[in-house]
Amino acid sequence: MKRILVAGGGIAGLSAAVFLSQKNNSVEIFEASSMPGGRARSFYDNHFGREIDNGQHLLMGCYRETLRFFQMIGANEGYYKQEQMSIPFVSERGYIQHLKSRTSLYPLNLLHAILDFGQLTLTERFRVGKLIASLWFLDLSKKKDIPVLKWLRNNNSGENELETLWKPLVVSTMNTPIESASFVIFANVLKEIFLKGSEGSKPVITRKGLSSLYVTSAIQYLKERSGKINFSEAVKGVVFQGDKITLIKTTKRELTPFDEVVFAIPPHALKRIEGIPERLPGGSLDFNYSTIITVFLKITNNPLKEELYSLVKSGIHWVFNHGDMLSAVISCADDWASLDSGKIIRRTKNEISKYLGVKEEEFTNAKVIKEKRATILSGVERGPKISLLNIAENAYIIGDWTIPNLPATIETGVLSARRLSNILL
């Protein structure tokens, strides 16, 4: 049996702890905040009378490691996957056209979805289909990276394709402007969604808040295996002897002995841990971040029938329908971040009214959540600064930002934990 310490109780830390608790390992988590889940958690809001997420997340069938993790901890009843991909795209005048699979036969489902997508002309649809298909046999390890916009321009994509499909897809999956987003990372995203089987493109709809969905289940899973989680206790320093960490300093105590240490915290937090930055190459923890804003709107007499909507050529990229509440997501929201909550709410209400026909007087309450460090930017300049990294003989860094060929998401957080468990177990 090993004693394994995990710094960070977000999605990466929790999933790592779950995976590492196998084979009777003793796992203990140290979480700096008073609640686990990190950027992928929820809380009860008295004004809404329900649990809401700390930022609305869109899950997809290509989140394969995440869905396996949910099943492992018994959280599979907290969500469901669409039987066939069906995403309504809404124009400013309220015209709705679905990007929809009409067959389960792969890859015909992808072909049908694109060719039936009425927001694009027939010529544009063929061009989109051809462009995605061209990635099938492309070896991205041999491609020089360029901005996504340049790649699309090089392939003759027009303004309507850019504004209707490509730009929303880039900012939603990468939280990075299309002008600077990495083509290599985006191509990997497209491959995961469209080119690895019919399941990847299906939206995954959650039935409850993220904490109820997986955080509570993960903690229960750990407790049943004698795992521990300590809240409001941050790791603040480490002591090395040779190539091993022999002492962990937290805000409450000092810890020794142990077998392995896992750091599942973002780069800006790692910078603050005494003894860590100097062990890494210069600039390894220097990243630029991008904001995501979620606006929650309580609603009466909700006329909407779909579970989610993509607003075409709008500053709001997604609207999720929770029955008595809508949540609007603005990715790449740095321009919105400087606005006060009142102005953001007014602008959001106006957009939803214009696109979806919901009368503004139907909204009875509103809440804005700004996550200014929602993700690191997945730009061309990002590069593989840190992959799953063994920083000492007994210490590892994981997290959504440590998988350099994919954007920072819930899936890459879990994926980094899975890769670590494959090494240590």
C-alpha positions, 0 to 999 in steps of 0.5 A, a space after each residue: 500500500 502506498 500513501 499518496 497525497 493530492 494537492 487540489 480537489 478540482 476535477 483533475 485532483 478528484 479523478 486522480 484520487 479515485 483512480 489511485 485509490 485502487 489497489 488499496 492505496 491510501 489517498 489524501 486530498 488537500 483543497 485550498 477552498 472550503 468546497 471541492 470541484 474547482 471550476 467544475 462545481 455547483 452551489 445552492 443559490 437561495 434566490 433561484 431556489 436550486 443548485 447552479 453551476 459555477 459556470 455552465 459546462 457543455 459536455 460531449 460524447 467525445 469526453 470519453 474519460 470523463 464519462 468513464 469516470 462518472 460511471 466508475 463512481 456511480 454518477 451515470 444517472 446524473 446525465 444522459 447522452 442524446 441518441 442522435 446529435 441534434 443542436 439547434 442553431 438560431 439566427 437573429 430573426 429566430 429561424 432555427 436549423 438543426 445540425 442533426 444526425 438522421 442515422 446512427 450509421 457512422 460516418 453517414 451520420 456526420 455527412 447527413 448532419 452537414 449536408 442538411 444544415 440549412 444555415 449554410 448554402 449547399 456549396 458551403 456545406 460541401 466545403 465544410 464536409 470536405 474540410 473535416 474529412 481531410 483531417 482523417 489521415 492528416 498527421 498533425 505531428 508533422 504540421 506546422 501550427 498556424 491560426 485556425 482563421 488562416 487555415 480556414 482562409 487557406 481552404 476558401 472558407 467564406 464569411 458565412 461559414 466562419 460566423 455561423 459555424 467555425 467561430 462558435 465552434 472554436 470559441 466554445 471548445 477552445 475559449 480562444 479567438 479564432 484569429 489566434 487559436 491553434 490549428 493543431 489543437 482545433 484539428 484534434 478537437 474536430 477529430 475527437 468530435 467527428 472522426 472517432 465514431 458516432 458517439 463523439 458528436 452527441 451532446 451530454 445533458 446533465 440532470 443536476 448541478 456538477 457537484 451533485 453530479 460527480 463531486 459528491 459521488 467521488 468523495 463518497 467513493 474515496 471515503 468507502 476506500 478510506 480516502 480523505 479530503 481536507 478543505 481550506 488547507 492549501 499546500 504552500 511549500 515542499 522540501 526536496 532531498 535529492 530527487 525526492 520530495 520528503 516534506 509537504 508544508 500546508 497552511 495547517 501542518 507538515 506532512 511526512 512520510 509519503 510515497 507519491 505527491 500529485 499536484 493537481 492545481 493550475 499554473 498560477 497556483 503552482 507558482 505560489 508553492 515554495 520549492 516548485 517553480 525553481 524545479 521547472 524550466 523558465 516560463 513553464 508556468 507562464 500562460 495567458 488565460 481567457 474568461 468565460 461568463 455565465 448568466 443565469 436567468 430565472 424564468 416564468 412561462 418558459 416557451 422553449 422546447 429544446 435543451 440547448 441552443 446555439 445563437 448564430 452571430 451573437 455574442 452569446 454562444 450557448 443558451 441552456 434550457 433548465 425549465 425554470 431557468 436559462 443559462 447563457 454562456 459567453 466564451 472568450 468573454 474578456 470584452 464582457 468582463 469589464 462590464 458590470 453585472 447589470 449591463 451584462 444581464 441587460 445585454 443577455 436578456 436582449 439577445 435571448 429575447 431577439 433570438 428566442 422570442 422570450 419576453 424580457 418581463 418573463 425573467 424574474 431573477 438573474 445572476 452573473 458568474 465571471 470566471 476570469 481564469 476559466 481556461 488557458 488560451 489555446 493559441 499557436 504560441 501555447 506550445 507543449 510547455 508542460 505535459 504530464 510531468 514527473 518533477 521529482 522521483 515521487 512527484 507529478 503535475 497534472 491538470 487540464 492544462 498539461 495535455 498540450 495537444 488538446 484544449 483545457 476542459 473537464 475532459 483533459 483534466 480527467 485524461 491527465 489523471 488517467 494517464 498518471 494512474 497508468 504510470 503509478 498503478 
